[in-house]
């Protein structure tokens, strides 16, 4: 697939350009509902630090678009950001050099231009924030960058993007006979509290420092999507910002909103747990994922810091106590430093993904139903017993089971719990969240 990379100095509108080319323009307060593919945008420099990827769909075809951190930022992240941009450009077919069309040519713009010339890739200059056509008269200065015409755009007023898309396709190399089969990846959301080891885990799985890692909480500012292949399966790893109760900034609030959205979009959730810092927060995140119908793997990180078997026993006992309500979930102990159990983690993810998509034959379900009703005392209300007539499974991911009965309102919480336990044990879904619906056979009886 073609690869187009957006670069530029900080706060010139790269992420707005990225979002607009992906076809989305959402008000900042609604970004949390927009999905994790789009970049967090704010009127402060340095929001984007890692590489952010998305797929642009157009009449001419598809290409991968990459948003990058601002070059020559002058902060502690500058060196790492430049290293990541260099790696992104190495695989690029075209570079979009974003400049602020409303400001004078900056020294940092000239430094970025020199940097891009050394990379030897085709470059198209894109002037952002040109909200009024009369401002296009001032774009001549950008010829000094040495890459020709600067194309005027405005994300706020949706100006210039159709022509920009045409120019992108004109600049991309022709590839004859190229076809890519559509493979839907298994989407894994990596979530947890700040500094639990999420980004280190992603880097360890990929075998490269794809996202910036620091001991400072809040280093990851947005959800980062990365595709890769392993064991004959394609995965989409989604690294998210650390989720805490009270965001400290507007940018962090947007990033946390994206993390919650990543849970909703996931096929499997990897809940990263620091074994020396855990509690109710992990339970809440696990419950959020399970209520959304997403399988969860408890991913105990930093296991290389456990120095002895005795300490390992103590930590396991502490985990069992504090996470007792979710101890039925599969647990994998990992280390991003030693690569401990990373293959097992991915294998478990595939197993849960496949298990959540199993569809049981109706005849098999009703054989089990006949067994379940003979092994339990059915609820009875004023001499009218509950009767279960039929069981079917209309949906997967999460598996959904519909019980047809005479009076749905007769189903007690205890009996519902009994059926939930039986489905978990007898159908092998103990580790998979599933839903149960009780529906009356006659109109007007409703369901629950």
Beta strands, then each sheet from edge to edge (+ up, - down):
strand 1: 2-7
strand 2: 52-58
strand 3: 61-67
strand 4: 94-100
strand 5: 123-128
strand 6: 150-152
strand 7: 186-191
strand 8: 224-230
strand 9: 233-239
strand 10: 268-274
strand 11: 295-301
strand 12: 331-333
strand 13: 380-381
strand 14: 384-385
strand 15: 388-395
strand 16: 399-405
strand 17: 434-440
sheet 1: 2+ 3- 1- 4- 5- 6-
sheet 2: 8+ 9- 7- 10- 11- 12-
sheet 3: 13+ 14-
sheet 4: 15+ 16- 17-
end
